[in-house]
């Protein structure tokens, strides 16, 4: 396994742990405030993330141990196509949202976001 592969896998692991810890902290704070539904959803999402992340990292680590590259030309092409499609979809989403905001969707005044509650 290359040093860059180890660095990539350790980076993915670190980010996954930080996301999980932030969900746990959010759930604890929400439980203290008396909420019950939202923290349970956060805990379920956290468990789901841990299971999927563990399976993904286990597969990637075993592939790296076998000598397979983590990033190759095919993966780069897939990421490039996915990024391009996501960009085009987000542009169309913003255009449709702007068009719908004139007649169909009534948005609040943007200055209300600056007011303190």
DOKOL-775112 format. One record per residue (C-alpha): x, y, z; residue number from 1. Coordinates in nm, 3 decimals. Layout:
! residues N
@xx=X | yy=Y | zz=Z | nudo=NUM $
...
***
This chain:
! residues 117
@xx=0.000 | yy=0.000 | zz=0.000 | nudo=1 $
@xx=0.133 | yy=0.343 | zz=-0.096 | nudo=2 $
@xx=0.178 | yy=0.623 | zz=0.152 | nudo=3 $
@xx=-0.075 | yy=0.838 | zz=-0.037 | nudo=4 $
@xx=-0.334 | yy=0.560 | zz=-0.010 | nudo=5 $
@xx=-0.282 | yy=0.541 | zz=0.366 | nudo=6 $
@xx=-0.313 | yy=0.918 | zz=0.391 | nudo=7 $
@xx=-0.635 | yy=0.916 | zz=0.188 | nudo=8 $
@xx=-0.790 | yy=0.638 | zz=0.395 | nudo=9 $
@xx=-0.689 | yy=0.800 | zz=0.722 | nudo=10 $
@xx=-0.837 | yy=1.130 | zz=0.602 | nudo=11 $
@xx=-1.167 | yy=0.964 | zz=0.515 | nudo=12 $
@xx=-1.168 | yy=0.791 | zz=0.854 | nudo=13 $
@xx=-1.099 | yy=1.117 | zz=1.037 | nudo=14 $
@xx=-1.376 | yy=1.305 | zz=0.857 | nudo=15 $
@xx=-1.620 | yy=1.019 | zz=0.923 | nudo=16 $
@xx=-1.537 | yy=1.023 | zz=1.294 | nudo=17 $
@xx=-1.581 | yy=1.401 | zz=1.310 | nudo=18 $
@xx=-1.920 | yy=1.382 | zz=1.140 | nudo=19 $
@xx=-2.030 | yy=1.109 | zz=1.380 | nudo=20 $
@xx=-1.912 | yy=1.307 | zz=1.683 | nudo=21 $
@xx=-2.095 | yy=1.618 | zz=1.564 | nudo=22 $
@xx=-2.418 | yy=1.417 | zz=1.527 | nudo=23 $
@xx=-2.375 | yy=1.279 | zz=1.878 | nudo=24 $
@xx=-2.313 | yy=1.624 | zz=2.024 | nudo=25 $
@xx=-2.615 | yy=1.762 | zz=1.838 | nudo=26 $
@xx=-2.833 | yy=1.478 | zz=1.969 | nudo=27 $
@xx=-2.718 | yy=1.534 | zz=2.328 | nudo=28 $
@xx=-2.786 | yy=1.908 | zz=2.311 | nudo=29 $
@xx=-3.128 | yy=1.848 | zz=2.156 | nudo=30 $
@xx=-3.215 | yy=1.593 | zz=2.427 | nudo=31 $
@xx=-3.120 | yy=1.849 | zz=2.692 | nudo=32 $
@xx=-3.354 | yy=2.101 | zz=2.529 | nudo=33 $
@xx=-3.643 | yy=1.856 | zz=2.557 | nudo=34 $
@xx=-3.668 | yy=1.747 | zz=2.195 | nudo=35 $
@xx=-3.710 | yy=1.378 | zz=2.120 | nudo=36 $
@xx=-3.774 | yy=1.328 | zz=1.748 | nudo=37 $
@xx=-3.486 | yy=1.521 | zz=1.597 | nudo=38 $
@xx=-3.216 | yy=1.363 | zz=1.818 | nudo=39 $
@xx=-3.346 | yy=1.016 | zz=1.738 | nudo=40 $
@xx=-3.322 | yy=1.094 | zz=1.366 | nudo=41 $
@xx=-2.966 | yy=1.223 | zz=1.420 | nudo=42 $
@xx=-2.873 | yy=0.902 | zz=1.604 | nudo=43 $
@xx=-3.024 | yy=0.683 | zz=1.330 | nudo=44 $
@xx=-2.837 | yy=0.881 | zz=1.063 | nudo=45 $
@xx=-2.518 | yy=0.846 | zz=1.267 | nudo=46 $
@xx=-2.557 | yy=0.469 | zz=1.299 | nudo=47 $
@xx=-2.634 | yy=0.440 | zz=0.928 | nudo=48 $
@xx=-2.325 | yy=0.650 | zz=0.847 | nudo=49 $
@xx=-2.102 | yy=0.435 | zz=1.068 | nudo=50 $
@xx=-2.221 | yy=0.110 | zz=0.908 | nudo=51 $
@xx=-2.186 | yy=0.238 | zz=0.551 | nudo=52 $
@xx=-1.853 | yy=0.407 | zz=0.626 | nudo=53 $
@xx=-1.709 | yy=0.099 | zz=0.794 | nudo=54 $
@xx=-1.807 | yy=-0.120 | zz=0.500 | nudo=55 $
@xx=-1.665 | yy=0.131 | zz=0.249 | nudo=56 $
@xx=-1.336 | yy=0.172 | zz=0.436 | nudo=57 $
@xx=-1.299 | yy=-0.204 | zz=0.483 | nudo=58 $
@xx=-1.345 | yy=-0.263 | zz=0.109 | nudo=59 $
@xx=-1.108 | yy=0.019 | zz=0.013 | nudo=60 $
@xx=-0.843 | yy=-0.097 | zz=0.261 | nudo=61 $
@xx=-0.859 | yy=-0.456 | zz=0.135 | nudo=62 $
@xx=-0.828 | yy=-0.332 | zz=-0.224 | nudo=63 $
@xx=-0.528 | yy=-0.118 | zz=-0.129 | nudo=64 $
@xx=-0.367 | yy=-0.415 | zz=0.049 | nudo=65 $
@xx=-0.401 | yy=-0.618 | zz=-0.272 | nudo=66 $
@xx=-0.211 | yy=-0.347 | zz=-0.457 | nudo=67 $
@xx=-0.504 | yy=-0.197 | zz=-0.647 | nudo=68 $
@xx=-0.493 | yy=0.183 | zz=-0.682 | nudo=69 $
@xx=-0.751 | yy=0.387 | zz=-0.494 | nudo=70 $
@xx=-0.766 | yy=0.643 | zz=-0.774 | nudo=71 $
@xx=-0.724 | yy=0.560 | zz=-1.142 | nudo=72 $
@xx=-0.834 | yy=0.702 | zz=-1.477 | nudo=73 $
@xx=-1.177 | yy=0.540 | zz=-1.466 | nudo=74 $
@xx=-1.255 | yy=0.675 | zz=-1.119 | nudo=75 $
@xx=-1.137 | yy=1.022 | zz=-1.222 | nudo=76 $
@xx=-1.364 | yy=1.011 | zz=-1.528 | nudo=77 $
@xx=-1.663 | yy=0.901 | zz=-1.317 | nudo=78 $
@xx=-1.599 | yy=1.184 | zz=-1.068 | nudo=79 $
@xx=-1.566 | yy=1.434 | zz=-1.350 | nudo=80 $
@xx=-1.894 | yy=1.328 | zz=-1.512 | nudo=81 $
@xx=-2.073 | yy=1.325 | zz=-1.175 | nudo=82 $
@xx=-1.946 | yy=1.673 | zz=-1.090 | nudo=83 $
@xx=-2.053 | yy=1.806 | zz=-1.429 | nudo=84 $
@xx=-2.403 | yy=1.661 | zz=-1.396 | nudo=85 $
@xx=-2.439 | yy=1.791 | zz=-1.040 | nudo=86 $
@xx=-2.337 | yy=2.138 | zz=-1.156 | nudo=87 $
@xx=-2.587 | yy=2.139 | zz=-1.442 | nudo=88 $
@xx=-2.866 | yy=2.010 | zz=-1.215 | nudo=89 $
@xx=-2.792 | yy=2.278 | zz=-0.954 | nudo=90 $
@xx=-2.800 | yy=2.552 | zz=-1.219 | nudo=91 $
@xx=-3.137 | yy=2.427 | zz=-1.350 | nudo=92 $
@xx=-3.267 | yy=2.401 | zz=-0.992 | nudo=93 $
@xx=-3.174 | yy=2.763 | zz=-0.924 | nudo=94 $
@xx=-3.331 | yy=2.878 | zz=-1.252 | nudo=95 $
@xx=-3.657 | yy=2.693 | zz=-1.178 | nudo=96 $
@xx=-3.658 | yy=2.826 | zz=-0.822 | nudo=97 $
@xx=-3.607 | yy=3.182 | zz=-0.945 | nudo=98 $
@xx=-3.885 | yy=3.141 | zz=-1.202 | nudo=99 $
@xx=-4.125 | yy=2.991 | zz=-0.947 | nudo=100 $
@xx=-4.054 | yy=3.260 | zz=-0.690 | nudo=101 $
@xx=-4.240 | yy=3.519 | zz=-0.896 | nudo=102 $
@xx=-4.581 | yy=3.351 | zz=-0.899 | nudo=103 $
@xx=-4.598 | yy=3.011 | zz=-0.731 | nudo=104 $
@xx=-4.375 | yy=3.029 | zz=-0.425 | nudo=105 $
@xx=-4.402 | yy=3.318 | zz=-0.183 | nudo=106 $
@xx=-4.068 | yy=3.373 | zz=-0.012 | nudo=107 $
@xx=-4.015 | yy=3.582 | zz=0.294 | nudo=108 $
@xx=-3.828 | yy=3.907 | zz=0.279 | nudo=109 $
@xx=-3.451 | yy=3.833 | zz=0.280 | nudo=110 $
@xx=-3.398 | yy=4.098 | zz=0.548 | nudo=111 $
@xx=-3.582 | yy=3.875 | zz=0.795 | nudo=112 $
@xx=-3.282 | yy=3.645 | zz=0.803 | nudo=113 $
@xx=-3.081 | yy=3.920 | zz=0.972 | nudo=114 $
@xx=-3.331 | yy=3.983 | zz=1.250 | nudo=115 $
@xx=-3.257 | yy=3.836 | zz=1.590 | nudo=116 $
@xx=-3.510 | yy=3.604 | zz=1.745 | nudo=117 $
***
